[in-house]
Amino acid sequence: MTVPPRGAEWKIRPVGSIAEFHACEDLQRQAWGFGGDLDIIPLTQMLAAQKAGGVVLGAFSSAGRLLGFCYGFIGRRDTGELIHYSHMLAVDPNVRAAGVGAALKWAQRDAVLAQGIQWMLWTYDPLESLNGYLNFSKLGVLARTYWEDLYGQTSSGLHQGTATDRLLAEWPLSSVRVRRRAEGHRDVAPGIDSARPILAARDFGGSLIPGQVLTADGASVSIEVPASIQTIKANDPSLGQAWRSSTREAFTQALSGGYYVAECQRHNDRTFYLLRHGEFPDDTAQEAT
């Protein structure tokens, strides 16, 4: 079982009482900045999913305050294989740097593996570099699917300014790759230095702007994303839209050309996705790469 980091002042357990489920509703508003309740996952849905095999876990302080929670439900691939779809993770902004989110994901993995399910899936914005680094470098997800404007317009302040494009993260829960991540291994070779950059930033008047999208070829390619897309959107909305357009072109071209997203790495204070060409490693017994 994966345990929280040493010194963590919280306990992760299933959300139980009505009051705790209401606290999950409140935390969604706080963490995601939703402007109305239409985008909130309600108590009734989370409770029903939990009763039907879904997972709703909370990280609670020693005083019983909810610091974060995750919510997911059982789904099925086109092949008929059962998967767990992790739909919501919300962490109190005051403890966002304390590792609560990662600890919740590892606890969610334990709960899903106990059900005999080998894959967990969720979507996230690939322009959110911190989320990308958590998903790939720390958790060990893989990705082969890019959805354009998946949710359309929402009331979240985090979603304003660009279309809600998403990568579908696929987490092979019992693979050697993920077990190594659980042991603390991070970036692995071959790294960014050996990849052909098909999208990299260039300096324009002190601002990093996306360069030209190049044709993907070779064993591995890289796609750069900005350090903080939220800062860019706030300061220069047109530049935020340019990053969305360029990364969309780069990801869709590469993924349709036989690449999959294997890593998200930091290199010289910049963030790059590493994509590899070849068959998607969908065997949960795969060797670490």
N, C-alpha and C positions, 0 to 999 in steps of 0.2 A: 504493500500500500504506500502511495506517495504521501509524504507528510509536509506540513507547512515549514517554511524556513525556521531555523533555530531563532528563538526569541520572539516568534510571532505571537501577538497577543490577541488571537482569535481562535475560534473553533468552528470547523465546517461540519455541518449536519443538515439533514433534510429540513426544509421549511415545513412547519407543522400547524401552528394555530392560525385562526382567522386574522388576528392582529399582525402576525408575521407576514402573511400574504399581502395584507394592506401595506405593510412597510416595503414590500417589493414593488408595489405600485408607486409609492411615493419616491423610492430610489430611482425608478426609471425617469421620472420627471426631473430629478436632480441631476442625474448622470448624463442624460441625453438631451436635456433642454427642450423637451416637447412643449409646444405652445398650446396644446389642448389634449383632451383625453382620448381622442379617436385613435391615436397611435400607441396608447398604453395597452400592454397585455394585461387583461383584468384578472382579478382573483379567481373568478369562476373558470376561466380557461386554464390557468396554471394548476388549479386544484383538480380539475377534471383530467388533465393530462397526467398528473402525478398518480391519480387513482388507476389510470389505464396503462401504466408502465413507463410514463415519462419521468424525468428527473428534475426536481427543483431543490437546489442546494443553496444554503445561506452561509455566509461567514459572519459569525456573531462575536462581538467583543465580550470580555469577561463580565461586563455589565448587562449583556443581552441585547446590545444595539446592533442592528443590521449594518454591516460594513460593505457587503456586496452579495450578489446572488447570481446564479445561472439557471436557465430554464431550457429544457429540450424535450423532445418527444420522439417516439419510435416512428420511423418511416420505412420506405421500401424502394430499392432501385428498380429500374426497368427489368433487370434480370430476376427479380424476386427476392434478392438478398436483403435481409433486414439491416437497417442502419439506424443510428441515433442522430437526429437533426437538432443541433444546438442553436436555438433561435435568439436567445437574449443573454447577455452578460452585462451587468451594471455594477459599478463600484463607486462608492462614496468618493467624490473628488478630493476630499481631505486626506485620503489614505491611498490614492491611486499609485503612488510610487513605492508602496510597502510590499508589493508582491501578492496582494489579495487576488487579483484577477488570475494570475498563473496558478496559484494554489487551488482556486475554484476549478480551473480546467483539469488539473491533475486529479482532483477528487471526483469530478464528473467522469473522467476516464475510468477510475476504479469502479464506480457505480455501474457504468455501461458494460464493462468487461464482466462484471458479476452476473449480468443478464445473458451472457454468451454472445454479445454483439461485438463485431470486430472493427467496425468503422464508425467514426463520428464525422459529420459534415456541418459546415456553417458558412455563411458569406461574410465578407468584410470589404471595405473600401481599400484597394491596393495603394491609393495615394496616402493613406494613413500609415506613415513609415514605422511608427512605434508598434502599431498592431501587426504590421507585416513582420517585423523583427521578432516579436513575441511568437507569432504563429509558426514561422519557419525555423528560426534559429533556436528558440527555446523549446517549442513543443514538437517540431518535426513534421508539420503538415506538408502536403503536396497539393498542387493545383493544376487542372487541365481545362477548366471551364471559366469563361468570362461572360458575364451578363451585362448588357448595356441598360442603364436607367431602370434597374430592377424594380424599385419601389416607386418610381415617379417622384412627385413632390410630397414631402412629409412636413410635419410641423416642427421637426427638430432643427435647432439652430446649427447643429453640426452638419446638416445635409444641405444647407442653403448655398447657393452660388454655383453649384455644378450638378450635373446629372448624377443619379445614385447608381453608378456603375459598381459592380461587385465581382470579386474573385470568389469561386467556390472552393473553400479549403476542405481537403479530405485528409482525415487523420487515421492512419493505420495503427490502431491502438496497441496491438501486441507485436508489432514489427521490431526488429533489432534496431532500426533507425530511431524509433520512438523510445525504446528502452534506453538507448544511449543518451538521448536528450534528457530523460529522467535522471540519469546519472551525472548530468551537468555538462556533457559535451556540446559544443556550439558549432561554429562554422567548420566545414569540412572541405577537403580538397576534392576536385579542382575548384579553385576559387575564382573571384572576379578577375584577377589578373590574366587568367587564361581564357576568358570569355570575350567574344567579339561584341563590342558595344553597339547595339542597334538604336538605342536612345540614351543620350547623355546630355547633361546640362551644359550651357555655355554662359559665360559672364557677359552681361549687357548692362553697363552703367552701374555696376555693383550689385545687380540682381541676377540670380541664376534663372535662366529661362530654358525651356526644353529645346534641344537642337533638332535637326532633321532626323526623321525616322528612316533608318537604313534597312536594307533587305536582310532578313534573317537567314544565315547559312553557317555551316560548320557544326561542330559537336556541341558547343554551348554559346549562348549569347546573354547579354545583360541589358537590363532596362533600369534607368535611374529614376528615382522619385524624389520630390523635395523633402527637406527635413521636417517642415511643418506646413501642410497644405492649409490648415485653418488660418495661420498667420498670413499666408499669401492671399487667401480669399478676402480676409478683412482689409488688407492694405491695397490690393490690386486685383479686383474681381476678374478683370479680363485675363490676367496672367493665370489665375486659378483655372479658368475655362480652357486656356491654352494647354496647361498641364493635363487636364482631363482628356482633351482631344488627342494629344500626342501619345499619352500612355495607352489610351484606348486603341489607337492604330497599331502601336507596337505589340501590345498583348494579343490582339485578335489576329494580327498577321502571323506571329510566332506560333500561337496555339493551333491555328488552322494549318500550319506548315509542319506539324509533327513534333513540336516542342512541348514540354511541360515545365511548370515552375517548380524548381527544386529547393531553392534557398532564398533568403533575404539577408544580405550581408552588409555590414558597415565597412567602408574602405576610405581612409583619409577623410574622416568626418562626413562622408556622404553615404547615401543608402542606395543599394542596387539589388534588383532581383536577378537571380541566376536561373536561366532556363536551359534545360538539356534536351537534346534531340534523341528521340527513340521511344520505345514502348513505355507507356506509363507503368510504373512499378506497383501493380495492384495486388501483389501477393503479401499478405500480412506477415509472412515468415521471411521476407526479403532480408538480405544482408545489408548492413550499414554501408553507405557509400561515402 
